[in-house]
Amino acid sequence: MVSIDNFRQELRAQLARAATVGRIDVLINSGELCRSVGSFGSVSCCDAMQAEFKQGDTMLLDRTNGAGMTVRYRLPRTVGVQIRVTDSRLTSEFGL
């Protein structure tokens, strides 16, 4: 049985491949994502897509649409932003 982790892994792999070739966004359809992992429609597929949805992404078709959920994901994805402060005036003034 296919789990949400399988969908999440495939979704992130597709996002990474698109970013690697320099794309600024990629359209992902839930039906196509489901088929890519050997499933034919799944709530878990849409759950994985929804969990990956971040600010700047665009929901083109929501999960209630018969054609399946479709999202335009912006690339590159950010995992987290770390800021390194090297100016001692900032570290003392702002407590960084």
Z-matrix of the N, CA and C atoms (Angstrom, degrees):
N
C 1 1.444
C 2 1.529 1 109.93
N 3 1.320 2 116.38 1 140.01
C 4 1.458 3 122.15 2 -178.15
C 5 1.526 4 109.02 3 -85.36
N 6 1.340 5 116.29 4 133.48
C 7 1.467 6 120.97 5 -178.30
C 8 1.527 7 110.50 6 -107.51
N 9 1.305 8 115.52 7 171.39
C 10 1.465 9 120.36 8 177.59
C 11 1.526 10 110.88 9 -60.15
N 12 1.331 11 116.70 10 -31.76
C 13 1.469 12 120.11 11 178.56
C 14 1.525 13 111.70 12 -64.11
N 15 1.334 14 117.66 13 -35.83
C 16 1.464 15 121.02 14 176.96
C 17 1.524 16 110.53 15 -63.65
N 18 1.324 17 116.44 16 -43.61
C 19 1.464 18 120.55 17 178.78
C 20 1.525 19 110.92 18 -66.77
N 21 1.324 20 116.60 19 -42.28
C 22 1.463 21 121.42 20 179.54
C 23 1.532 22 110.26 21 -61.07
N 24 1.312 23 116.39 22 -43.89
C 25 1.460 24 120.97 23 -178.92
C 26 1.530 25 110.82 24 -64.34
N 27 1.313 26 117.65 25 -44.84
C 28 1.466 27 121.18 26 179.40
C 29 1.523 28 111.20 27 -66.81
N 30 1.324 29 117.41 28 -40.98
C 31 1.463 30 121.19 29 178.28
C 32 1.518 31 110.34 30 -60.41
N 33 1.303 32 117.30 31 -47.61
C 34 1.469 33 120.72 32 -179.92
C 35 1.522 34 111.74 33 -65.74
N 36 1.323 35 117.28 34 -33.62
C 37 1.462 36 120.65 35 176.58
C 38 1.531 37 110.21 36 -65.57
N 39 1.334 38 117.16 37 -42.09
C 40 1.470 39 120.41 38 178.22
C 41 1.525 40 110.96 39 -65.24
N 42 1.326 41 117.01 40 -40.36
C 43 1.459 42 120.78 41 177.22
C 44 1.525 43 110.83 42 -63.48
N 45 1.315 44 116.97 43 -42.38
C 46 1.469 45 121.16 44 -179.77
C 47 1.524 46 111.29 45 -65.73
N 48 1.342 47 117.67 46 -41.30
C 49 1.472 48 120.11 47 178.52
C 50 1.526 49 111.02 48 -62.62
N 51 1.315 50 116.68 49 -41.91
C 52 1.462 51 120.55 50 179.73
C 53 1.527 52 110.76 51 -65.86
N 54 1.318 53 117.83 52 -40.89
C 55 1.465 54 121.27 53 178.94
C 56 1.521 55 111.36 54 -67.00
N 57 1.320 56 116.51 55 -35.82
C 58 1.467 57 121.29 56 -178.71
C 59 1.526 58 111.97 57 -62.16
N 60 1.321 59 116.77 58 -33.44
C 61 1.467 60 119.90 59 -179.76
C 62 1.530 61 112.01 60 -91.64
N 63 1.337 62 116.46 61 8.61
C 64 1.450 63 120.63 62 173.48
C 65 1.515 64 116.75 63 89.70
N 66 1.324 65 117.54 64 12.28
C 67 1.462 66 119.93 65 178.74
C 68 1.530 67 109.88 66 -67.51
N 69 1.333 68 116.89 67 148.68
C 70 1.462 69 120.83 68 177.10
C 71 1.524 70 111.49 69 -97.79
N 72 1.328 71 116.30 70 -14.11
C 73 1.453 72 120.99 71 174.58
C 74 1.520 73 109.02 72 -159.66
N 75 1.330 74 115.56 73 167.80
C 76 1.465 75 120.68 74 179.00
C 77 1.533 76 108.16 75 -150.21
N 78 1.327 77 115.85 76 138.22
C 79 1.462 78 121.28 77 176.04
C 80 1.520 79 109.13 78 -91.80
N 81 1.311 80 115.86 79 129.73
C 82 1.461 81 121.30 80 177.26
C 83 1.518 82 107.93 81 -123.96
N 84 1.324 83 116.04 82 128.57
C 85 1.457 84 123.05 83 177.52
C 86 1.520 85 108.11 84 -108.21
N 87 1.320 86 116.71 85 136.36
C 88 1.471 87 120.28 86 -176.19
C 89 1.526 88 112.42 87 -62.14
N 90 1.331 89 117.95 88 -37.58
C 91 1.462 90 119.98 89 179.02
C 92 1.515 91 112.05 90 -62.50
N 93 1.334 92 115.87 91 -42.95
C 94 1.462 93 119.96 92 178.49
C 95 1.523 94 111.48 93 -68.21
N 96 1.333 95 116.35 94 -39.65
C 97 1.459 96 120.00 95 177.77
C 98 1.525 97 110.76 96 -63.25
N 99 1.326 98 116.64 97 -42.84
C 100 1.476 99 120.53 98 178.10
C 101 1.521 100 110.93 99 -59.06
N 102 1.324 101 116.35 100 -48.27
C 103 1.471 102 120.16 101 -178.91
C 104 1.533 103 112.04 102 -63.61
N 105 1.338 104 116.87 103 -31.78
C 106 1.467 105 119.46 104 -178.23
C 107 1.525 106 112.47 105 -67.15
N 108 1.341 107 117.07 106 -19.98
C 109 1.469 108 120.08 107 176.20
C 110 1.525 109 112.05 108 -108.41
N 111 1.339 110 115.99 109 9.75
C 112 1.463 111 119.93 110 175.06
C 113 1.510 112 115.12 111 85.67
N 114 1.322 113 117.18 112 23.55
C 115 1.461 114 121.35 113 178.76
C 116 1.525 115 108.60 114 -119.03
N 117 1.302 116 116.34 115 157.46
C 118 1.460 117 120.77 116 179.10
C 119 1.514 118 110.14 117 -122.54
N 120 1.319 119 115.02 118 80.23
C 121 1.458 120 121.09 119 -179.76
C 122 1.510 121 111.40 120 85.37
N 123 1.311 122 115.69 121 128.30
C 124 1.454 123 119.50 122 -178.29
C 125 1.522 124 109.74 123 -163.31
N 126 1.318 125 115.52 124 138.48
C 127 1.460 126 120.59 125 174.69
C 128 1.530 127 109.19 126 -64.38
N 129 1.326 128 116.91 127 -35.28
C 130 1.465 129 121.20 128 -179.71
C 131 1.523 130 111.91 129 -62.67
N 132 1.315 131 117.23 130 -32.37
C 133 1.461 132 121.37 131 178.26
C 134 1.527 133 109.85 132 -62.71
N 135 1.325 134 116.31 133 -49.61
C 136 1.465 135 120.70 134 178.39
C 137 1.529 136 110.92 135 -65.40
N 138 1.331 137 117.05 136 -35.48
C 139 1.465 138 120.42 137 177.27
C 140 1.528 139 110.71 138 -61.15
N 141 1.335 140 116.45 139 -42.45
C 142 1.466 141 120.36 140 179.31
C 143 1.523 142 110.70 141 -64.85
N 144 1.337 143 116.16 142 -41.78
C 145 1.464 144 119.75 143 178.83
C 146 1.527 145 110.91 144 -64.94
N 147 1.326 146 116.90 145 -41.26
C 148 1.463 147 121.54 146 179.48
C 149 1.527 148 110.40 147 -64.25
N 150 1.324 149 117.12 148 -40.25
C 151 1.465 150 120.89 149 -179.23
C 152 1.528 151 111.59 150 -65.67
N 153 1.330 152 117.45 151 -29.75
C 154 1.461 153 121.71 152 -179.63
C 155 1.528 154 111.81 153 -83.39
N 156 1.324 155 117.82 154 -11.06
C 157 1.464 156 123.17 155 -177.45
C 158 1.525 157 109.65 156 -66.93
N 159 1.344 158 115.56 157 125.39
C 160 1.464 159 121.32 158 -178.33
C 161 1.522 160 110.04 159 -130.04
N 162 1.313 161 116.31 160 170.29
C 163 1.454 162 120.85 161 177.32
C 164 1.526 163 109.29 162 -57.29
N 165 1.322 164 116.19 163 133.12
C 166 1.456 165 121.12 164 -177.93
C 167 1.519 166 112.86 165 100.98
N 168 1.336 167 117.35 166 -19.87
C 169 1.463 168 121.31 167 175.37
C 170 1.527 169 108.86 168 -78.67
N 171 1.326 170 116.78 169 159.20
C 172 1.459 171 121.16 170 -178.17
C 173 1.520 172 110.23 171 -127.00
N 174 1.328 173 116.06 172 125.52
C 175 1.462 174 121.93 173 175.42
C 176 1.532 175 106.94 174 -85.24
N 177 1.330 176 116.91 175 110.87
C 178 1.461 177 120.72 176 -179.39
C 179 1.521 178 111.65 177 -87.91
N 180 1.326 179 116.46 178 -41.39
C 181 1.466 180 122.46 179 174.00
C 182 1.516 181 107.10 180 -134.04
N 183 1.326 182 116.56 181 129.72
C 184 1.460 183 117.78 182 179.93
C 185 1.526 184 111.01 183 -84.05
N 186 1.298 185 115.48 184 174.20
C 187 1.467 186 120.67 185 -172.50
C 188 1.519 187 113.57 186 -67.69
N 189 1.313 188 118.79 187 -12.93
C 190 1.467 189 120.50 188 178.70
C 191 1.520 190 112.04 189 -83.55
N 192 1.334 191 117.85 190 -7.65
C 193 1.455 192 121.93 191 -179.15
C 194 1.520 193 109.80 192 -76.29
N 195 1.311 194 116.72 193 137.99
C 196 1.462 195 121.21 194 -178.92
C 197 1.517 196 113.77 195 -62.39
N 198 1.330 197 117.47 196 -26.04
C 199 1.466 198 120.84 197 179.37
C 200 1.520 199 112.22 198 -79.91
N 201 1.306 200 117.16 199 -7.19
C 202 1.461 201 120.92 200 -179.65
C 203 1.514 202 111.23 201 99.21
N 204 1.294 203 114.74 202 161.93
C 205 1.457 204 122.73 203 -179.65
C 206 1.517 205 109.47 204 -71.83
N 207 1.325 206 117.40 205 135.63
C 208 1.461 207 121.63 206 176.93
C 209 1.521 208 108.68 207 -132.31
N 210 1.338 209 115.54 208 129.03
C 211 1.463 210 121.91 209 -177.55
C 212 1.523 211 109.02 210 -128.93
N 213 1.337 212 115.42 211 138.49
C 214 1.466 213 120.98 212 169.21
C 215 1.528 214 106.14 213 -96.71
N 216 1.326 215 115.14 214 108.67
C 217 1.459 216 120.99 215 178.46
C 218 1.524 217 108.85 216 -91.33
N 219 1.319 218 116.07 217 130.97
C 220 1.466 219 121.28 218 176.75
C 221 1.523 220 109.31 219 -79.08
N 222 1.311 221 115.02 220 145.83
C 223 1.459 222 121.29 221 179.85
C 224 1.519 223 108.99 222 -124.66
N 225 1.312 224 118.57 223 154.49
C 226 1.468 225 126.47 224 -5.96
C 227 1.521 226 110.92 225 -75.29
N 228 1.312 227 115.53 226 156.47
C 229 1.465 228 121.08 227 177.13
C 230 1.519 229 107.52 228 -77.39
N 231 1.323 230 117.09 229 145.49
C 232 1.460 231 120.17 230 176.26
C 233 1.516 232 108.27 231 -107.17
N 234 1.304 233 114.98 232 132.11
C 235 1.461 234 120.45 233 179.97
C 236 1.510 235 109.62 234 -87.61
N 237 1.287 236 116.80 235 -34.04
C 238 1.461 237 123.33 236 -179.46
C 239 1.510 238 107.26 237 174.79
N 240 1.280 239 115.96 238 150.39
C 241 1.451 240 119.78 239 -178.37
C 242 1.513 241 107.79 240 -111.32
N 243 1.319 242 115.12 241 127.67
C 244 1.447 243 119.82 242 175.95
C 245 1.520 244 107.57 243 -114.75
N 246 1.323 245 115.23 244 132.99
C 247 1.453 246 120.62 245 179.62
C 248 1.515 247 107.32 246 -112.97
N 249 1.299 248 114.90 247 129.14
C 250 1.458 249 120.46 248 178.38
C 251 1.516 250 107.77 249 -105.61
N 252 1.313 251 116.98 250 119.22
C 253 1.461 252 121.70 251 -178.77
C 254 1.513 253 108.05 252 -98.40
N 255 1.332 254 115.37 253 123.02
C 256 1.464 255 119.44 254 -178.67
C 257 1.523 256 112.65 255 -114.09
N 258 1.328 257 117.65 256 -9.40
C 259 1.458 258 121.05 257 -179.64
C 260 1.527 259 108.63 258 -87.87
N 261 1.315 260 117.33 259 115.89
C 262 1.466 261 121.13 260 -175.61
C 263 1.527 262 112.28 261 -64.28
N 264 1.343 263 117.38 262 -25.07
C 265 1.465 264 119.33 263 177.37
C 266 1.531 265 110.17 264 -65.12
N 267 1.323 266 116.89 265 -37.69
C 268 1.459 267 120.54 266 178.97
C 269 1.520 268 111.54 267 -71.46
N 270 1.312 269 115.46 268 -41.25
C 271 1.472 270 118.06 269 -177.56
C 272 1.530 271 110.93 270 -64.51
N 273 1.323 272 118.02 271 -37.80
C 274 1.457 273 118.80 272 -179.70
C 275 1.524 274 111.71 273 -78.27
N 276 1.352 275 117.39 274 -38.69
C 277 1.463 276 120.60 275 -177.81
C 278 1.534 277 111.99 276 -70.11
N 279 1.321 278 117.39 277 -38.05
C 280 1.461 279 120.38 278 -175.89
C 281 1.530 280 113.29 279 -106.89
N 282 1.303 281 117.25 280 1.80
C 283 1.456 282 120.66 281 178.29
C 284 1.516 283 113.40 282 68.94
N 285 1.320 284 116.80 283 34.02
C 286 1.475 285 121.16 284 -178.38
C 287 1.505 286 111.48 285 -90.45
